[in-house]
């Protein structure tokens, strides 16, 4: 096996050429070849430094190479790395207990561990199916993953159509439309299409351009699902683990209204960069998947659980929830105050933000950002997503705001 350390002479161009020869072309050519990171910064193979305002798409909660996280992973791997789910381990059990505590889940609640967000949503989809009812509701603009069940919940036609037929029974409702939500549970809808098994929804849609559900929507969804005996499943893969300034986005009173869901799915920031996901099942919903009805080889392995425990511990120890609120608000206000006519608004919560542009030039802005030393994401034609490490400093946030204040893109109409 070729040792990576013997290939240090390769430039970014050399690595990119090797990439195109060996890695399946599902993502297109890499924007840069990154070789190391520290805190909120990464460096490419040519030695250029970038402020990482994407954090591996809301994954690297503690930034790069955080000493507590790397020490926890190394120590656990040096003690016990993998045993399969025929056995339990202290880190797995402790992490499950910790997540139930943070979720404020009632007695009888349980956790199922996965390796990713799409796997967590697959498990949740199977839980919904176990109700025996035919209809599953989701929202237009939602993104829940790319495996077949999660893809059925995802609304975007470009993702779905190459792989149809997908698992059936899923209905996509207009985003934030309370009338459509009420209609889906109406006696007429039930008579025509059957009873609702569950409603799978993100409190804030990340892939649709960081769109937050209107106030009162989740409370209405909770009332309708409870009255109908259906499950309310919150996909907090992107919004959970402190990203918005609470452990879970639905815990913001103005967003969640104090609801208690039936299921919450997690991943991304949970492991601080190490792959781990989870399904938190509240109360009775924890009994929907019985022995032999679902499984995983790697889910909840000791190293992943140790990484998650370390990540949660640092967030709590360093009071990062309050930090996320403060720095997120600083970043938002500084970008808005920059006075760039290209910037129409900044929306989102905590450190999950989108800079909406006055025209569809997000790809050009993202390229300009990379050239200027900032990693961002053109999440929509007119929106730039920012999901930096939760350890982003105020000075780093102001550096990012200065970029947005000065960035220009030629207007083809002038």
DAZITA-V41638 format. One record per pair of residues at least 6 apart in sequence whose C-alpha atoms are under 8 Angstrom apart, sorted by the first residue. I is the first residue (numbers start at 1). J is the second residue. D is the distance in whole Angstrom. If there is no record, write none. Layout:
# DAZITA-V41638
i: <I:I>
j: <J:J>
d: <D:D>
This chain:
# DAZITA-V41638
i: <10:11:11:12:12:12:12:12:15:16:16:16:19:20:32:33:33:34:34:34:34:35:35:35:35:36:36:36:37:37:37:38:38:38:38:39:39:39:39:39:39:39:39:40:40:40:40:40:40:40:40:40:40:41:41:41:41:41:41:42:42:42:42:42:43:43:48:49:50:50:50:50:51:51:51:51:52:52:52:52:52:53:53:53:53:53:53:53:54:54:54:54:54:54:54:54:55:55:55:55:55:56:57:57:58:58:58:58:58:58:58:58:59:59:59:59:59:59:59:60:60:60:60:60:60:60:61:61:61:61:61:61:61:61:61:61:62:62:62:62:62:62:62:63:63:63:63:63:68:68:69:69:69:69:72:72:72:73:73:73:73:76:76:76:77:77:80:80:81:81:81:82:82:82:82:83:83:84:84:84:85:85:85:85:85:85:89:90:91:91:91:91:92:92:92:92:92:95:95:95:95:96:96:99:99:100:100:100:100:102:103:103:103:105:105:105:106:106:107:108:108:108:108:109:109:109:109:109:109:109:110:110:110:110:110:111:111:111:111:111:112:112:112:112:112:113:113:113:113:113:113:113:114:114:114:114:114:114:114:114:114:115:115:115:115:115:115:115:115:116:116:116:116:116:116:117:117:117:117:117:117:117:117:117:118:118:118:118:118:119:119:119:120:120:120:120:120:120:121:121:121:121:121:121:121:122:122:122:123:123:124:124:124:124:125:125:126:127:127:127:128:128:128:128:129:130:130:131:131:132:133:133:133:133:134:134:134:134:134:135:135:135:135:135:135:135:135:135:136:136:136:136:136:136:136:136:137:137:137:137:137:137:137:137:137:138:138:138:138:138:138:138:138:138:138:139:139:139:139:139:139:139:139:139:140:140:140:140:140:140:140:141:141:141:141:141:141:141:142:142:142:142:142:142:142:142:142:143:143:143:143:143:143:143:143:143:144:144:144:144:144:145:145:146:148:148:149:149:151:151:151:152:152:152:152:152:153:153:153:154:155:160:173:173:174:175:176:176:176:178:178:181:182:183:184:185:185:185:185:190:195:196:196:197:197:197:198:198:198:198:198:199:199:199:199:199:199:200:200:200:200:201:201:201:201:202:202:202:203:203:203:203:203:203:203:203:203:203:203:204:204:204:204:204:204:204:205:205:205:206:206:207:207:208:208:209:209:209:209:209:209:210:210:210:210:210:210:211:211:212:213:214:215:215:215:215:216:216:216:216:217:218:218:218:218:219:219:219:219:221:222:222:222:222:225:225:231:231:231:232:232:232:233:233:233:233:233:234:234:234:234:235:235:235:236:236:236:236:236:236:237:237:237:237:237:238:238:238:238:239:239:239:240:240:240:240:240:240:240:240:241:241:241:241:241:242:242:242:242:242:242:242:243:243:243:243:243:243:243:243:244:244:244:244:244:244:244:245:245:245:245:245:245:245:245:245:246:246:247:249:249:250:250:250:250:251:251:252:261:262:262:262:262:263:263:263:263:263:264:264:264:265:265:265:265:266:266:266:266:267:267:267:267:268:268:268:270:270:270:270:270:271:271:271:271:271:271:271:272:272:272:274:274:274:275:276:276:276:276:276:277:314:315:320:320:323:323:324:324:324:324:325:325:325:326:327:327:327:327:327:327:328:328:328:328:329:330:330:330:331:331:331:331:331:332:332:332:334:334:335:335:335:335:335:336:336:336:338:338:338:338:338:339:340:340:340:340:341:342:342:342:342:343:343:343:343:343:344:344:344:344:345:345:345:346:346:346:346:347:347:347:347:348:351:351:351:351:352:352:352:352:353:353:353:354:354:354:354:355:355:355:355:356:356:356:357:357:357:358:359:360:360:360:361:361:361:362:362:362:362:362:362:362:363:363:364:365:365:365:365:365:366:366:366:366:366:368:369:369:369:370:372:374:376:376:376:377:377:377:378:378:379>
j: <45:45:46:32:33:44:45:46:33:29:30:33:29:29:44:44:45:42:43:44:45:42:43:44:45:42:43:44:43:64:65:63:64:65:66:62:63:64:65:66:389:391:392:51:52:53:55:63:64:388:389:391:392:49:50:51:52:63:64:49:50:51:52:64:49:50:373:373:370:373:374:375:373:374:375:396:374:375:376:388:389:374:375:376:386:387:388:389:375:376:377:385:386:387:388:389:61:63:387:388:389:273:268:387:238:243:268:269:352:387:388:389:268:269:270:271:272:273:389:268:269:271:272:273:388:389:243:269:270:272:273:311:388:389:390:391:272:311:314:315:389:390:391:272:389:390:391:392:310:314:272:307:310:311:306:307:310:303:304:306:307:302:303:306:302:303:302:303:301:302:303:298:301:302:303:301:302:297:298:301:296:297:298:299:300:301:302:302:302:305:306:309:300:301:302:305:306:305:306:308:309:110:111:111:280:109:110:111:280:247:247:248:280:260:282:283:282:283:283:282:283:284:286:280:281:282:283:284:285:286:280:281:282:283:286:278:279:280:281:286:278:279:280:281:300:120:276:277:278:279:299:300:120:276:277:278:279:296:298:299:300:267:275:276:277:278:298:299:300:267:268:275:276:277:278:144:145:237:265:266:267:268:277:278:144:145:146:147:150:147:150:277:265:266:267:277:278:279:144:145:149:150:235:265:279:147:149:150:279:294:233:263:265:279:149:150:289:285:288:289:136:197:198:231:197:288:289:197:288:197:194:195:196:197:169:194:195:196:197:169:170:171:193:194:195:196:197:198:169:170:171:196:197:198:199:200:153:170:171:172:173:196:198:199:200:153:154:155:170:171:172:173:199:200:201:154:155:171:172:173:174:175:200:201:154:155:156:172:173:174:175:154:155:156:175:205:207:208:153:154:155:156:201:202:205:207:208:151:153:154:155:156:205:206:207:208:150:151:153:154:235:151:154:159:166:167:166:167:159:160:166:160:166:167:168:170:170:172:200:160:172:166:180:181:180:213:213:214:217:217:220:221:224:189:190:195:196:224:228:196:228:228:230:229:230:231:225:230:231:232:233:221:225:230:231:232:233:232:233:234:235:232:233:234:235:234:235:236:212:213:218:234:235:236:239:249:250:255:256:210:211:212:213:239:249:348:211:212:213:238:239:379:380:379:380:354:379:380:383:384:385:347:348:352:353:354:385:347:348:348:255:255:254:255:256:257:254:255:256:257:255:255:256:257:259:256:257:258:259:232:232:259:260:261:231:232:261:262:263:261:262:263:261:262:263:264:265:261:263:264:265:264:265:266:248:249:264:265:266:267:265:266:267:268:269:266:267:268:269:248:249:352:246:247:248:249:266:267:269:270:247:248:269:270:312:248:249:315:320:321:324:390:249:269:324:350:351:352:387:390:321:324:325:349:350:351:352:320:321:322:323:324:325:349:350:351:252:321:321:255:256:256:257:258:259:257:258:258:282:281:282:283:285:279:280:281:282:285:279:280:281:277:278:279:280:277:278:279:280:275:276:277:278:275:276:277:276:277:308:311:312:277:304:305:307:308:309:311:307:308:311:304:307:308:304:299:300:304:305:308:299:320:321:390:391:390:391:350:351:390:391:349:350:351:350:350:351:392:393:394:397:349:350:351:352:350:394:397:398:394:397:398:400:401:346:347:353:398:401:346:401:402:404:405:343:345:346:401:402:404:405:406:405:404:405:406:407:358:357:358:359:408:355:356:357:358:404:355:356:357:358:355:356:357:353:354:355:356:353:354:355:356:354:386:387:388:390:385:386:387:388:385:386:387:383:384:385:386:383:384:385:386:382:383:384:382:383:384:382:382:381:382:383:381:382:409:378:379:380:381:382:383:384:378:381:409:378:384:407:408:409:375:376:377:378:384:407:375:376:403:376:403:400:384:385:386:384:385:386:384:385:385>
d: <8:6:6:7:6:7:5:6:7:7:7:7:8:7:6:5:6:7:6:4:6:8:6:5:6:6:6:7:6:5:6:7:5:5:7:7:5:5:7:7:8:7:8:6:5:8:8:5:6:7:6:7:6:7:6:5:5:8:7:6:5:7:6:8:4:6:8:6:8:4:5:6:6:5:6:8:6:5:7:6:8:7:5:5:6:6:4:7:6:5:7:8:6:5:5:7:7:7:6:5:5:8:8:7:6:8:6:6:8:5:7:7:4:4:8:8:6:6:8:8:6:8:5:5:8:6:8:5:8:5:7:8:8:5:5:7:6:7:8:8:6:6:6:8:5:7:6:8:7:8:8:6:6:6:6:6:6:6:8:6:6:7:6:7:8:6:7:8:7:6:6:8:6:6:7:7:8:6:7:7:8:7:8:8:8:8:6:8:6:5:6:8:6:7:6:5:8:6:8:7:6:7:6:8:8:7:7:8:7:7:8:8:8:8:6:7:7:6:6:7:5:7:7:7:6:4:4:7:8:6:6:5:7:8:6:7:6:5:6:8:6:5:7:8:8:8:7:6:4:6:5:5:6:6:5:5:8:7:7:4:6:8:5:4:5:8:7:5:8:6:7:6:6:5:8:8:7:6:7:6:5:7:6:8:6:4:7:7:6:8:8:8:6:7:8:6:6:6:7:7:8:6:7:6:8:8:6:6:7:7:7:7:7:7:7:7:8:8:6:6:8:6:6:7:7:6:8:6:8:7:7:6:6:5:6:6:6:7:6:5:6:7:7:7:6:5:5:7:6:5:6:6:6:5:6:8:8:6:5:6:7:7:6:5:6:6:8:8:7:6:5:6:6:5:6:8:7:8:5:5:6:6:8:7:8:5:8:5:6:5:6:8:6:7:7:7:8:5:8:6:6:8:7:7:6:7:7:8:7:5:7:8:7:8:6:8:5:7:6:5:7:6:7:8:6:7:7:6:7:6:8:7:6:6:7:7:7:8:8:8:7:8:7:7:7:8:6:6:7:7:8:8:7:7:8:8:7:7:7:7:8:7:6:8:5:6:7:5:4:6:7:8:7:7:6:5:6:6:5:6:7:8:6:5:6:6:5:6:6:6:8:7:7:7:8:7:6:7:8:6:5:4:6:7:8:8:5:6:8:7:8:6:8:7:7:6:6:6:6:8:7:7:6:7:6:6:7:8:7:7:7:7:6:5:8:8:8:7:7:7:8:7:6:7:8:6:6:8:6:7:6:7:8:7:6:6:8:6:8:5:5:7:6:6:5:6:8:7:6:5:6:6:5:7:7:7:6:6:5:8:6:4:5:6:8:8:7:6:7:7:6:8:8:6:4:6:6:8:7:8:5:6:6:6:8:6:8:8:8:6:8:8:8:8:7:6:6:6:8:7:8:7:7:5:4:6:6:8:5:6:8:5:5:8:5:8:7:6:8:7:8:4:8:8:8:8:7:8:7:6:5:7:6:7:6:5:6:7:6:5:7:8:6:5:6:5:5:6:8:8:6:4:6:8:7:7:7:7:5:7:7:8:7:8:5:4:8:6:7:7:6:6:6:8:7:7:7:6:8:7:8:8:7:7:7:8:8:5:6:6:8:8:5:7:8:8:8:7:7:6:7:7:5:5:8:7:7:7:8:8:5:6:8:6:6:8:8:7:6:8:5:7:6:7:7:7:7:7:7:7:4:8:6:7:5:7:8:8:6:5:8:7:7:6:5:6:8:8:5:5:5:6:5:7:7:6:5:6:6:5:7:8:6:7:6:6:7:7:6:5:8:6:5:7:6:5:4:6:5:5:7:8:6:4:7:5:6:8:7:6:5:4:8:6:6:7:5:8:7:5:5:6:6:5:7:7:8:8:7:8:7:8:6:6:6:7:7:7:7:7:8:8:7:7:6:6:5:5:7:5:6:6>
